[in-house]
Amino acid sequence: FEELPALSIAVQSEVVQTATNQRGDKPQEGDRRWSLMRRADGFFTHYEEVYIDLYDHGGGVDGYWTRSHASGLFDDAEAAMKDALGSLTWLDARVARIE
């Protein structure tokens, strides 16, 4: 039998737009950030991350960003943006409209 090569699909994404509600230079517990992405296959997606501050919880280290919301796939940036604005109430005042 001939061994077939493993199928590997790498999906590269390009950042279209970002936003955050972070105040100051350093993130604080509960801060959020959002990214609108264009995938290599032409679809669009967006996600939100929230900051977990381990230092405030006695961890002795700063903290990390973790994903708190992920969308599905959209045919265009406008549809992804509409979904983001409907899903993430803090986002509306922080992003420019896609035209």
Secondary structure by P-SEA (a helix, b strand, c coil): ccccccbbbbbbbbbcccccccccccccccbbbbbbbbccccbbbbbbbbbbbccccccccbbbbbbcccccccccaaaaaaaaaaccccccccccccc
